[in-house]
Amino acid sequence: METPREEKLRRMPYSELKKHAKERGIKQNLK
C-alpha cells in the first residue's frame, strides 16, 4: 500500500528523487 506522498515522489525527476532520499536518510540517521 502506498501513500499519495510516495506516489508523488515516484513521478518526480530522478535528481529530485535522489535529493529526497538523501534528506530522508539524514533524518533517519538523526533518530
Residue, then its C-alpha position, 0 to 999 in steps of 0.5 A: m500500500e502506498t501513500p499519495r506522498e510516495e506516489k508523488l515522489r515516484r513521478m518526480p525527476y530522478s535528481e529530485l528523487k535522489k535529493h529526497a532520499k538523501e534528506r530522508g536518510i539524514k533524518q533517519n540517521l538523526k533518530 
